[in-house]
Each structure stands twice: as C-alpha cells, then as structure tokens.
C-alpha cells in the first residue's frame, strides 16, 4: 500500500492555515488527516524533487519516501517553522540520500521546469506572452528560456537549490534558510551569486534585442 494517493482533483484540500491542526490530528491517530496533507503537498514535493534528480522515474519513489519519513517524524514537529518548510527540508535530504546511494549528481531537470506546472495553483509564470507578439519575439523568448535553464543546470547544487526555492517555489529567505539548514545571510549570498551567473548567460541575448537592456 502506497502513501501517495492518486491524483483526483479533490475539493477537500485544506486551507494553508490548517496544517498545524492536521498535524495534531495525525499525531492523535487520524490517518485521514495525514492523507489530506499528502494531497495538498504531493505535487509541490514532486516538483521540488524533479529539479534535483535527472531520472524522472525516481521522483515518485523519493516523494513516497519523503512522506513516509515525514509521517514517522511528525511527532517531532513543534510548529517553529511552517509545515511545508519542514516537509521541504525532509524532501531535500531524502533526495540527496537517494542520489548519494546511487552515486548520481543532482541536476535541474528540464521537464521539471516545463509548462506542465502551469496549471498548478502554486506556480504562476512571471511573463506570459501576449497574443500580439511577433514570431521573432516568441523565438527570442524561447532562446532566453533555454539559456536560463542551461545556466541553472550549470550552477553548483547549493546555488541552484537556493534560487529555485526562491524564484520558482516562492519561498521566503527565512523558509529557504530552514530548508537548507543555513543562515539567512548564506541564502542571500547563494541567491545573489546564482542570479549573477544566470544574468551573465542571458545578458548577451537581451542585448541583441533592439531597445532591450539588462
């Protein structure tokens, strides 16, 4: 029996402020309460893991192990951080453990950054093309997007993780510090260095466009 429920589009997903209550109910023995937490965060956890591993077939297994570990450790959750931050940290550590055991290097998966996430309420594209864009503009945007993905993939793991948690998952600096188990100053430094590295790759493409400057 797996702990991850099938995708069903259930309308009973709890509001964000109910996490602590669901944790308390789970610890008290309410299995359904934990199932609701899984339903709420399954896609976000899988998307996070998908950016850390190359083999997409591993994503579900790692997510499964993440929720199993979270369930076993739930009695240790004290509410000092938000539940999803606590869960993200378990997911990151679980993915790293899998990769270490398999002797594989973490990498950004292009599919994890693709448009399949556009229908997720936790993901919103920052720049959506308008209907009056020319083919040249669309092509340029695609080229820039590919350059960004390539630049992210080339980053060291700690920089890549920090900037994706910030720019794609939308976590605060405090939450990222909790997930990555490091000071906020280190998080800021990593995000700054990551942005500089991505900027260096993208700037030449932007400069080729008339009237465009970085």
N, CA, C and O of each residue as an XYZ file, in Angstrom:
856
protein
N       0.846     -1.197      0.000
C       0.000      0.000      0.000
C       0.885      1.252      0.000
O       1.772      1.405      0.840
N       0.622      2.134     -0.956
C       1.421      3.349     -1.036
C       0.781      4.451     -0.223
O      -0.423      4.443      0.036
N       1.610      5.398      0.175
C       1.115      6.505      0.992
C       0.647      7.661      0.131
O      -0.102      8.522      0.593
N       1.097      7.685     -1.153
C       0.693      8.758     -2.042
C      -0.632      8.394     -2.702
O      -0.716      7.365     -3.372
N      -1.665      9.208     -2.533
C      -2.961      8.925     -3.146
C      -2.943      9.275     -4.615
O      -2.130     10.104     -5.024
N      -3.800      8.682     -5.430
C      -3.870      9.058     -6.841
C      -4.411     10.461     -6.983
O      -5.197     10.927     -6.158
N      -3.972     11.143     -8.057
C      -4.472     12.493     -8.302
C      -5.963     12.430     -8.587
O      -6.410     11.667     -9.444
N      -6.734     13.240     -7.861
C      -8.177     13.164     -8.026
C      -8.851     14.511     -8.096
O     -10.065     14.589     -8.285
N      -8.063     15.600     -7.943
C      -8.663     16.925     -8.006
C      -9.681     17.149     -6.921
O     -10.673     17.846     -7.139
N      -9.462     16.576     -5.754
C     -10.434     16.690     -4.676
C     -10.583     18.132     -4.220
O      -9.607     18.879     -4.174
N     -11.791     18.515     -3.888
C     -12.058     19.886     -3.455
C     -11.861     20.041     -1.961
O     -12.055     21.124     -1.410
N     -11.467     18.931     -1.291
C     -11.378     18.992      0.154
C      -9.992     19.382      0.647
O      -9.728     19.340      1.848
N      -9.096     19.765     -0.275
C      -7.772     20.184      0.144
C      -7.897     21.306      1.161
O      -8.582     22.294      0.899
N      -7.250     21.179      2.320
C      -7.445     22.148      3.392
C      -6.760     23.470      3.113
O      -5.793     23.513      2.352
N      -7.239     24.548      3.710
C      -6.590     25.849      3.558
C      -5.226     25.842      4.229
O      -4.976     25.023      5.113
N      -4.304     26.781      3.803
C      -2.943     26.789      4.322
C      -2.831     26.854      5.837
O      -1.904     26.277      6.404
N      -3.754     27.545      6.508
C      -3.609     27.736      7.942
C      -4.078     26.527      8.749
O      -4.080     26.564      9.979
N      -4.472     25.460      8.062
C      -4.959     24.278      8.767
C      -3.887     23.212      8.944
O      -4.162     22.152      9.508
N      -2.661     23.473      8.471
C      -1.609     22.462      8.535
C      -1.348     21.992      9.959
O      -1.259     20.792     10.219
N      -1.227     22.928     10.862
C      -0.927     22.562     12.251
C      -2.028     21.691     12.834
O      -1.753     20.729     13.551
N      -3.267     22.027     12.526
C      -4.391     21.237     13.019
C      -4.338     19.812     12.457
O      -4.594     18.844     13.172
N      -4.003     19.699     11.163
C      -3.920     18.375     10.549
C      -2.767     17.564     11.146
O      -2.880     16.351     11.320
N      -1.675     18.233     11.454
C      -0.558     17.552     12.106
C      -1.000     17.005     13.462
O      -0.724     15.855     13.803
N      -1.684     17.843     14.220
C      -2.150     17.426     15.545
C      -3.115     16.249     15.441
O      -3.059     15.318     16.246
N      -3.996     16.294     14.452
C      -4.948     15.205     14.273
C      -4.244     13.915     13.864
O      -4.627     12.824     14.286
N      -3.198     14.056     13.027
C      -2.448     12.875     12.602
C      -1.741     12.229     13.781
O      -1.795     11.012     13.961
N      -1.081     13.050     14.577
C      -0.371     12.532     15.747
C      -1.347     11.856     16.709
O      -0.987     10.914     17.415
N      -2.583     12.346     16.726
C      -3.600     11.765     17.603
C      -4.187     10.476     17.036
O      -5.002      9.819     17.683
N      -3.763     10.115     15.812
C      -4.205      8.846     15.250
C      -5.150      8.937     14.072
O      -5.660      7.915     13.611
N      -5.396     10.151     13.568
C      -6.299     10.339     12.438
C      -5.524     10.207     11.126
O      -4.900     11.166     10.673
N      -5.564      9.021     10.519
C      -4.825      8.757      9.289
C      -5.301      9.645      8.144
O      -4.502     10.064      7.307
N      -6.601      9.930      8.107
C      -7.145     10.761      7.028
C      -6.552     12.166      7.049
O      -6.395     12.788      5.998
N      -6.226     12.662      8.220
C      -5.640     14.000      8.318
C      -4.304     14.052      7.579
O      -4.002     15.032      6.897
N      -3.510     12.996      7.718
C      -2.224     12.989      7.020
C      -2.420     12.830      5.514
O      -1.660     13.395      4.727
N      -3.428     12.071      5.113
C      -3.726     11.939      3.695
C      -4.047     13.294      3.075
O      -3.691     13.553      1.925
N      -4.713     14.151      3.828
C      -5.023     15.497      3.332
C      -3.756     16.322      3.158
O      -3.652     17.105      2.214
N      -2.798     16.156      4.053
C      -1.513     16.850      3.916
C      -0.775     16.349      2.672
O      -0.164     17.134      1.947
N      -0.836     15.046      2.433
C      -0.194     14.485      1.250
C      -0.837     15.030     -0.016
O      -0.140     15.422     -0.951
N      -2.159     15.057     -0.047
C      -2.873     15.583     -1.207
C      -2.476     17.042     -1.471
O      -2.300     17.450     -2.619
N      -2.342     17.801     -0.411
C      -2.035     19.228     -0.544
C      -0.631     19.475     -1.074
O      -0.424     20.376     -1.886
N       0.332     18.684     -0.621
C       1.733     18.985     -0.937
C       2.405     18.010     -1.886
O       3.578     18.191     -2.212
N       1.708     16.993     -2.336
C       2.336     15.975     -3.182
C       2.965     16.564     -4.437
O       4.122     16.276     -4.743
N       2.216     17.384     -5.163
C       2.740     17.931     -6.420
C       3.909     18.881     -6.175
O       4.871     18.886     -6.943
N       3.839     19.670     -5.135
C       4.929     20.605     -4.842
C       6.190     19.839     -4.466
O       7.288     20.208     -4.883
N       6.043     18.778     -3.683
C       7.201     17.970     -3.294
C       7.792     17.268     -4.518
O       9.012     17.235     -4.686
N       6.940     16.712     -5.365
C       7.432     16.033     -6.562
C       8.136     17.011     -7.501
O       9.141     16.669     -8.123
N       7.598     18.240     -7.599
C       8.236     19.232     -8.456
C       9.600     19.635     -7.907
O      10.551     19.823     -8.666
N       9.691     19.767     -6.587
C      10.970     20.079     -5.952
C      11.983     18.978     -6.224
O      13.115     19.257     -6.617
N      11.586     17.741     -6.018
C      12.479     16.606     -6.244
C      12.872     16.508     -7.716
O      14.008     16.168     -8.046
N      11.908     16.813     -8.599
C      12.168     16.742    -10.028
C      13.253     17.687    -10.493
O      13.861     17.465    -11.540
N      13.506     18.740     -9.729
C      14.579     19.668    -10.082
C      15.921     19.227     -9.509
O      16.948     19.847     -9.784
N      15.916     18.163     -8.718
C      17.166     17.701     -8.102
C      17.704     16.420     -8.718
O      18.880     16.098     -8.549
N      16.862     15.692     -9.425
C      17.294     14.407     -9.972
C      17.125     14.391    -11.483
O      16.256     15.071    -12.028
N      17.957     13.616    -12.150
C      17.886     13.507    -13.607
C      16.862     12.454    -14.028
O      16.168     12.613    -15.033
N      16.780     11.395    -13.258
C      15.910     10.264    -13.588
C      14.494     10.536    -13.083
O      14.242     10.493    -11.879
N      13.571     10.817    -14.008
C      12.207     11.145    -13.602
C      11.513      9.958    -12.941
O      10.553     10.133    -12.190
N      12.000      8.757    -13.221
C      11.396      7.564    -12.615
C      11.647      7.507    -11.110
O      10.958      6.784    -10.390
N      12.630      8.268    -10.639
C      12.940      8.268     -9.213
C      12.054      9.226     -8.421
O      11.936      9.102     -7.202
N      11.441     10.169     -9.104
C      10.721     11.237     -8.413
C       9.632     10.686     -7.495
O       9.543     11.075     -6.330
N       8.805      9.782     -8.018
C       7.711      9.255     -7.205
C       8.238      8.448     -6.015
O       7.692      8.522     -4.914
N       9.313      7.671     -6.252
C       9.886      6.875     -5.153
C      10.426      7.773     -4.047
O      10.242      7.498     -2.862
N      11.100      8.858     -4.454
C      11.666      9.767     -3.460
C      10.556     10.518     -2.733
O      10.643     10.743     -1.525
N       9.520     10.903     -3.459
C       8.385     11.568     -2.820
C       7.715     10.621     -1.827
O       7.331     11.022     -0.728
N       7.581      9.363     -2.230
C       6.993      8.356     -1.336
C       7.799      8.254     -0.046
O       7.238      8.256      1.050
N       9.114      8.165     -0.188
C       9.978      8.056      0.985
C       9.922      9.329      1.821
O       9.991      9.273      3.049
N       9.796     10.472      1.158
C       9.693     11.756      1.870
C       8.494     11.760      2.807
O       8.616     12.115      3.979
N       7.335     11.365      2.289
C       6.127     11.379      3.112
C       6.159     10.304      4.197
O       5.600     10.496      5.277
N       6.803      9.187      3.919
C       6.948      8.157      4.949
C       7.801      8.685      6.095
O       7.469      8.502      7.265
N       8.901      9.342      5.747
C       9.785      9.908      6.773
C       9.071     11.008      7.547
O       9.195     11.108      8.767
N       8.325     11.828      6.823
C       7.591     12.904      7.491
C       6.572     12.320      8.465
O       6.427     12.804      9.587
N       5.878     11.293      8.036
C       4.856     10.666      8.898
C       5.497     10.115     10.175
O       4.965     10.286     11.272
N       6.640      9.457     10.016
C       7.306      8.858     11.173
C       7.858      9.910     12.135
O       7.970      9.676     13.338
N       8.201     11.079     11.574
C       8.809     12.126     12.403
C       7.817     13.197     12.817
O       8.200     14.196     13.427
N       6.545     12.999     12.491
C       5.562     14.061     12.695
C       5.421     14.464     14.161
O       5.120     15.617     14.468
N       5.636     13.518     15.051
C       5.527     13.845     16.485
C       6.614     14.817     16.923
O       6.515     15.419     17.992
N       7.669     14.977     16.087
C       8.759     15.896     16.418
C       8.492     17.315     15.911
O       9.203     18.254     16.270
N       7.469     17.461     15.081
C       7.146     18.779     14.544
C       6.550     19.645     15.642
O       5.536     19.285     16.240
N       7.170     20.774     15.905
C       6.750     21.645     17.012
C       6.114     22.946     16.539
O       5.678     23.758     17.355
N       6.058     23.147     15.227
C       5.442     24.361     14.714
C       6.351     25.571     14.748
O       5.885     26.693     14.553
N       7.656     25.369     14.994
C       8.589     26.500     14.981
C       8.724     27.080     13.577
O       8.970     28.275     13.411
N       8.561     26.230     12.574
C       8.567     26.659     11.182
C       7.248     26.221     10.560
O       6.528     25.408     11.141
N       6.922     26.754      9.377
C       5.719     26.312      8.696
C       5.865     24.853      8.286
O       6.974     24.389      8.025
N       4.757     24.133      8.228
C       4.821     22.702      7.935
C       5.473     22.434      6.585
O       6.306     21.535      6.471
N       5.101     23.212      5.549
C       5.657     22.921      4.231
C       7.163     23.148      4.208
O       7.869     22.475      3.458
N       7.681     24.095      5.022
C       9.127     24.297      5.101
C       9.787     23.074      5.715
O      10.814     22.600      5.229
N       9.201     22.575      6.769
C       9.691     21.364      7.429
C       9.666     20.188      6.461
O      10.606     19.394      6.417
N       8.587     20.077      5.683
C       8.444     18.984      4.726
C       9.437     19.130      3.582
O      10.012     18.137      3.138
N       9.646     20.339      3.101
C      10.598     20.569      2.020
C      12.001     20.131      2.438
O      12.741     19.543      1.650
N      12.348     20.422      3.673
C      13.677     20.045      4.154
C      13.828     18.519      4.154
O      14.882     17.998      3.788
N      12.785     17.815      4.559
C      12.830     16.350      4.526
C      12.962     15.873      3.083
O      13.711     14.936      2.808
N      12.237     16.511      2.159
C      12.303     16.122      0.747
C      13.708     16.329      0.186
O      14.236     15.465     -0.514
N      14.304     17.468      0.493
C      15.658     17.753      0.006
C      16.654     16.728      0.545
O      17.472     16.196     -0.204
N      16.580     16.457      1.838
C      17.504     15.498      2.449
C      17.286     14.088      1.913
O      18.245     13.340      1.720
N      16.032     13.723      1.674
C      15.735     12.400      1.137
C      16.273     12.259     -0.281
O      16.844     11.228     -0.635
N      16.087     13.309     -1.100
C      16.603     13.275     -2.469
C      18.127     13.168     -2.470
O      18.700     12.412     -3.254
N      18.771     13.919     -1.600
C      20.229     13.858     -1.527
C      20.695     12.458     -1.125
O      21.693     11.957     -1.642
N      19.969     11.836     -0.204
C      20.321     10.495      0.249
C      20.199      9.491     -0.899
O      21.076      8.647     -1.087
N      19.109      9.585     -1.663
C      18.931      8.701     -2.813
C      20.059      8.884     -3.807
O      20.622      7.908     -4.304
N      20.393     10.138     -4.101
C      21.420     10.424     -5.082
C      22.793      9.958     -4.614
O      23.600      9.480     -5.412
N      23.053     10.097     -3.328
C      24.324      9.647     -2.777
C      24.446      8.136     -2.892
O      25.500      7.610     -3.249
N      23.360      7.449     -2.585
C      23.374      5.992     -2.663
C      23.534      5.505     -4.101
O      24.163      4.478     -4.354
N      22.959      6.253     -5.034
C      23.044      5.871     -6.447
C      24.267      6.462     -7.132
O      24.542      6.183     -8.299
N      25.002      7.293     -6.374
C      26.203      7.958     -6.895
C      25.887      8.773     -8.141
O      26.606      8.745     -9.141
N      24.787      9.496     -8.036
C      24.395     10.374     -9.124
C      24.464     11.806     -8.658
O      24.228     12.106     -7.488
N      24.787     12.685     -9.582
C      24.869     14.101     -9.243
C      23.520     14.758     -9.457
O      22.864     14.514    -10.469
N      23.088     15.613     -8.489
C      21.837     16.353     -8.687
C      21.940     17.280     -9.886
O      23.003     17.832    -10.169
N      20.842     17.443    -10.578
C      20.829     18.358    -11.704
C      19.423     18.895    -11.887
O      18.460     18.308    -11.393
N      19.305     19.980    -12.578
C      17.986     20.506    -12.883
C      17.406     19.706    -14.035
O      18.067     19.523    -15.057
N      16.201     19.236    -13.885
C      15.508     18.519    -14.954
C      14.722     19.515    -15.784
O      13.902     20.264    -15.253
N      14.974     19.524    -17.107
C      14.245     20.457    -17.964
C      12.749     20.247    -17.859
O      11.982     21.210    -17.871
N      12.322     18.982    -17.754
C      10.894     18.714    -17.684
C      10.276     19.273    -16.412
O       9.091     19.605    -16.386
N      11.082     19.377    -15.353
C      10.553     19.896    -14.091
C      10.282     21.387    -14.172
O       9.503     21.930    -13.388
N      10.943     22.062    -15.144
C      10.749     23.496    -15.297
C       9.835     23.816    -16.479
O       9.651     24.979    -16.835
N       9.272     22.782    -17.075
C       8.472     22.971    -18.273
C       7.063     23.426    -17.933
O       6.723     23.617    -16.765
N       6.258     23.596    -18.953
C       4.939     24.190    -18.778
C       3.941     23.288    -18.098
O       2.818     23.723    -17.841
N       4.296     22.031    -17.787
C       3.326     21.147    -17.151
C       2.895     21.669    -15.786
O       1.872     21.238    -15.253
N       3.662     22.590    -15.218
C       3.320     23.129    -13.914
C       2.392     24.331    -14.014
O       1.971     24.876    -12.994
N       2.072     24.749    -15.232
C       1.315     25.983    -15.388
C      -0.082     25.915    -14.791
O      -0.665     26.942    -14.444
N      -0.632     24.675    -14.669
C      -1.979     24.578    -14.128
C      -1.988     24.393    -12.634
O      -3.057     24.216    -12.049
N      -0.836     24.427    -11.992
C      -0.740     24.251    -10.544
C      -0.943     25.605     -9.878
O      -0.320     26.593    -10.267
N      -1.810     25.648     -8.878
C      -2.099     26.921     -8.221
C      -0.890     27.483     -7.493
O      -0.889     28.657     -7.122
N       0.143     26.667     -7.281
C       1.325     27.154     -6.581
C       2.362     27.709     -7.554
O       3.414     28.186     -7.128
N       2.075     27.651     -8.869
C       3.034     28.099     -9.872
C       2.367     29.090    -10.798
O       1.281     28.838    -11.320
N       3.015     30.204    -10.996
C       2.496     31.183    -11.947
C       3.657     31.696    -12.781
O       4.628     32.200    -12.218
N       3.594     31.587    -14.101
C       4.654     32.123    -14.937
C       4.768     33.626    -14.752
O       3.760     34.327    -14.662
N       5.990     34.114    -14.698
C       6.207     35.530    -14.424
C       5.920     36.401    -15.646
O       5.461     37.535    -15.513
N       6.196     35.859    -16.851
C       5.981     36.641    -18.047
C       5.244     35.790    -19.067
O       5.837     34.890    -19.661
N       3.977     36.056    -19.277
C       3.196     35.313    -20.240
C       3.172     36.082    -21.554
O       2.915     37.286    -21.549
N       3.434     35.417    -22.685
C       3.457     36.120    -23.967
C       2.072     36.639    -24.329
O       1.069     35.968    -24.087
N       2.020     37.818    -24.902
C       0.750     38.384    -25.329
C       0.428     37.890    -26.732
O       1.304     37.401    -27.445
N      -0.832     38.021    -27.120
C      -1.266     37.480    -28.398
C      -0.704     38.253    -29.581
O      -0.719     37.742    -30.701
N      -0.208     39.470    -29.368
C       0.280     40.263    -30.481
C       1.795     40.186    -30.642
O       2.377     41.000    -31.359
N       2.439     39.228    -29.994
C       3.880     39.097    -30.136
C       4.221     38.535    -31.506
O       3.494     37.700    -32.046
N       5.326     38.999    -32.060
C       5.757     38.536    -33.372
C       6.482     37.205    -33.241
O       6.919     36.855    -32.145
N       6.623     36.444    -34.344
C       7.375     35.190    -34.304
C       8.811     35.392    -33.824
O       9.378     34.541    -33.139
N       9.391     36.545    -34.201
C      10.759     36.824    -33.779
C      10.838     36.987    -32.263
O      11.782     36.515    -31.629
N       9.838     37.658    -31.688
C       9.821     37.863    -30.244
C       9.615     36.546    -29.508
O      10.255     36.282    -28.490
N       8.721     35.731    -30.034
C       8.475     34.425    -29.424
C       9.739     33.567    -29.474
O      10.087     32.904    -28.497
N      10.419     33.586    -30.619
C      11.652     32.815    -30.763
C      12.720     33.310    -29.809
O      13.450     32.514    -29.217
N      12.814     34.632    -29.656
C      13.802     35.199    -28.741
C      13.504     34.792    -27.302
O      14.410     34.467    -26.535
N      12.217     34.816    -26.948
C      11.830     34.416    -25.595
C      12.170     32.956    -25.339
O      12.620     32.596    -24.251
N      11.951     32.120    -26.347
C      12.279     30.703    -26.208
C      13.776     30.512    -26.029
O      14.218     29.704    -25.214
N      14.552     31.268    -26.803
C      16.014     31.171    -26.707
C      16.496     31.611    -25.331
O      17.400     31.003    -24.758
N      15.893     32.661    -24.809
C      16.255     33.138    -23.477
C      15.885     32.104    -22.418
O      16.653     31.851    -21.490
N      14.701     31.508    -22.566
C      14.282     30.481    -21.615
C      15.233     29.304    -21.597
O      15.559     28.778    -20.532
N      15.678     28.892    -22.763
C      16.626     27.783    -22.850
C      17.962     28.157    -22.206
O      18.609     27.331    -21.561
N      18.365     29.419    -22.393
C      19.614     29.877    -21.787
C      19.518     29.891    -20.266
O      20.469     29.532    -19.572
N      18.350     30.313    -19.750
C      18.137     30.319    -18.300
C      18.212     28.905    -17.752
O      18.878     28.667    -16.744
N      17.527     27.946    -18.412
C      17.557     26.565    -17.947
C      18.968     25.992    -17.969
O      19.373     25.282    -17.049
N      19.718     26.308    -19.034
C      21.089     25.820    -19.137
C      21.962     26.431    -18.044
O      22.810     25.757    -17.459
N      21.741     27.721    -17.778
C      22.521     28.388    -16.730
C      22.202     27.798    -15.365
O      23.104     27.615    -14.547
N      20.927     27.497    -15.106
C      20.546     26.876    -13.843
C      21.177     25.498    -13.699
O      21.658     25.131    -12.626
N      21.169     24.741    -14.789
C      21.718     23.386    -14.743
C      23.216     23.391    -14.465
O      23.751     22.439    -13.898
N      23.896     24.473    -14.869
C      25.343     24.544    -14.688
C      25.747     25.044    -13.298
O      26.925     24.994    -12.944
N      24.790     25.521    -12.517
C      25.100     26.052    -11.186
C      25.493     24.933    -10.226
O      25.041     23.799    -10.385
N      26.326     25.234     -9.234
C      26.565     24.277     -8.148
C      25.240     23.969     -7.449
O      24.323     24.789     -7.462
N      25.146     22.804     -6.850
C      23.877     22.367     -6.267
C      23.313     23.358     -5.272
O      22.114     23.637     -5.303
N      24.152     23.910     -4.372
C      23.629     24.792     -3.337
C      23.064     26.078     -3.926
O      22.056     26.588     -3.436
N      23.695     26.609     -4.968
C      23.180     27.827     -5.605
C      21.891     27.534     -6.365
O      20.934     28.305     -6.302
N      21.877     26.416     -7.080
C      20.690     26.053     -7.858
C      19.492     25.817     -6.943
O      18.380     26.251     -7.241
N      19.721     25.141     -5.854
C      18.630     24.861     -4.928
C      18.077     26.143     -4.326
O      16.862     26.311     -4.222
N      18.971     27.052     -3.927
C      18.540     28.300     -3.306
C      17.699     29.143     -4.256
O      16.645     29.649     -3.871
N      18.159     29.295     -5.494
C      17.438     30.185     -6.409
C      16.132     29.557     -6.889
O      15.168     30.285     -7.128
N      16.065     28.233     -7.038
C      14.806     27.620     -7.457
C      13.777     27.659     -6.333
O      12.586     27.837     -6.589
N      14.221     27.496     -5.103
C      13.293     27.605     -3.976
C      12.733     29.020     -3.887
O      11.577     29.220     -3.515
N      13.566     29.997     -4.233
C      13.129     31.393     -4.168
C      12.282     31.790     -5.374
O      11.177     32.307     -5.209
N      12.786     31.555     -6.576
C      12.153     32.092     -7.771
C      11.034     31.215     -8.312
O      10.103     31.726     -8.934
N      11.104     29.907     -8.089
C      10.084     29.011     -8.635
C       9.079     28.602     -7.572
O       7.873     28.632     -7.817
N       9.562     28.219     -6.388
C       8.643     27.822     -5.321
C       8.137     29.009     -4.521
O       7.130     28.904     -3.821
N       8.839     30.153     -4.621
C       8.361     31.357     -3.956
C       8.563     31.380     -2.453
O       7.858     32.099     -1.745
N       9.519     30.600     -1.955
C       9.770     30.582     -0.512
C      10.467     31.867     -0.077
O      11.199     32.483     -0.851
N      10.231     32.256      1.158
C      10.915     33.419      1.729
C      12.353     33.042      2.051
O      12.705     31.863      2.066
N      13.186     34.055      2.308
C      14.575     33.787      2.688
C      14.624     32.980      3.984
O      15.465     32.096      4.149
N      13.722     33.294      4.886
C      13.689     32.561      6.159
C      13.350     31.091      5.945
O      13.958     30.209      6.552
N      12.363     30.832      5.065
C      11.981     29.457      4.785
C      13.106     28.697      4.087
O      13.358     27.530      4.387
N      13.776     29.366      3.160
C      14.886     28.719      2.450
C      16.009     28.383      3.422
O      16.618     27.317      3.331
N      16.278     29.288      4.347
C      17.308     29.029      5.350
C      16.955     27.792      6.174
O      17.826     26.999      6.533
N      15.661     27.642      6.468
C      15.210     26.471      7.226
C      15.368     25.200      6.404
O      15.848     24.183      6.904
N      14.957     25.264      5.127
C      15.044     24.096      4.251
C      16.504     23.676      4.045
O      16.824     22.488      4.092
N      17.379     24.650      3.820
C      18.767     24.352      3.502
C      19.659     24.270      4.743
O      20.847     23.961      4.656
N      19.052     24.554      5.899
C      19.781     24.438      7.165
C      21.053     25.303      7.165
O      22.157     24.829      7.435
N      20.849     26.579      6.854
C      21.975     27.510      6.823
C      21.471     28.900      7.205
O      20.262     29.133      7.190
N      22.371     29.833      7.547
C      21.954     31.188      7.913
C      21.313     31.924      6.739
O      21.571     31.618      5.575
N      20.460     32.911      7.078
C      19.816     33.702      6.039
C      20.859     34.427      5.188
O      20.680     34.569      3.979
N      21.929     34.878      5.802
C      22.987     35.556      5.050
C      23.580     34.660      3.975
O      23.912     35.126      2.885
N      23.710     33.387      4.279
C      24.218     32.428      3.292
C      23.226     32.251      2.157
O      23.611     32.142      0.993
N      21.944     32.224      2.502
C      20.901     32.115      1.476
C      20.962     33.306      0.536
O      20.930     33.141     -0.683
N      21.048     34.505      1.098
C      21.107     35.715      0.275
C      22.329     35.687     -0.647
O      22.245     36.071     -1.814
N      23.453     35.231     -0.114
C      24.677     35.160     -0.908
C      24.524     34.164     -2.055
O      24.931     34.436     -3.184
N      23.939     33.023     -1.758
C      23.775     31.999     -2.794
C      22.837     32.471     -3.896
O      23.097     32.253     -5.079
N      21.742     33.119     -3.501
C      20.791     33.605     -4.496
C      21.420     34.710     -5.338
O      21.220     34.760     -6.552
N      22.176     35.591     -4.700
C      22.852     36.664     -5.442
C      23.827     36.084     -6.462
O      23.847     36.504     -7.619
N      24.636     35.115     -6.028
C      25.624     34.507     -6.932
C      24.934     33.748     -8.063
O      25.401     33.759     -9.202
N      23.819     33.089     -7.740
C      23.085     32.365     -8.776
C      22.505     33.329     -9.805
O      22.576     33.082    -11.009
N      21.928     34.433     -9.319
C      21.355     35.417    -10.240
C      22.431     36.039    -11.130
O      22.202     36.280    -12.315
N      23.591     36.294    -10.558
C      24.698     36.846    -11.338
C      25.139     35.882    -12.432
O      25.424     36.292    -13.557
N      25.193     34.591    -12.089
C      25.611     33.582    -13.065
C      24.591     33.457    -14.190
O      24.963     33.361    -15.360
N      23.305     33.458    -13.839
C      22.253     33.371    -14.851
C      22.247     34.639    -15.703
O      22.091     34.579    -16.922
N      22.416     35.771    -15.055
C      22.436     37.053    -15.761
C      23.545     37.095    -16.805
O      23.352     37.610    -17.906
N      24.709     36.550    -16.451
C      25.851     36.561    -17.366
C      25.551     35.768    -18.633
O      26.058     36.090    -19.707
N      24.728     34.732    -18.505
C      24.378     33.917    -19.667
C      23.270     34.558    -20.504
O      23.243     34.414    -21.727
N      22.365     35.262    -19.840
C      21.197     35.798    -20.520
C      21.447     37.190    -21.098
O      20.870     37.553    -22.123
N      22.303     37.966    -20.442
C      22.513     39.358    -20.850
C      22.854     39.503    -22.328
O      22.268     40.362    -22.987
N      23.786     38.698    -22.898
C      24.100     38.856    -24.326
C      22.890     38.671    -25.230
O      22.779     39.336    -26.260
N      21.979     37.771    -24.855
C      20.780     37.552    -25.662
C      19.854     38.755    -25.601
O      19.254     39.141    -26.604
N      19.742     39.346    -24.415
C      18.895     40.532    -24.270
C      19.477     41.724    -25.011
O      18.747     42.533    -25.584
N      20.808     41.822    -24.993
C      21.460     42.952    -25.645
C      21.306     42.916    -27.165
O      21.456     43.936    -27.837
N      21.003     41.720    -27.704
C      20.830     41.600    -29.155
C      19.492     42.186    -29.614
O      19.307     42.529    -30.782
N      18.559     42.290    -28.649
C      17.243     42.812    -28.997
C      17.260     44.349    -28.997
O      17.746     44.961    -28.046
N      16.749     44.950    -30.022
C      16.740     46.409    -30.138
C      15.969     47.042    -28.999
O      14.823     46.683    -28.728
N      16.611     47.985    -28.338
C      15.961     48.693    -27.260
C      15.891     47.917    -25.973
O      15.309     48.404    -25.003
N      16.466     46.712    -25.920
C      16.428     45.915    -24.719
C      17.763     46.008    -23.990
O      18.829     45.893    -24.595
N      17.684     46.212    -22.721
C      18.894     46.275    -21.900
C      18.640     45.521    -20.608
O      17.523     45.534    -20.092
N      19.658     44.867    -20.081
C      19.533     44.079    -18.826
C      19.455     45.001    -17.636
O      19.348     44.537    -16.501
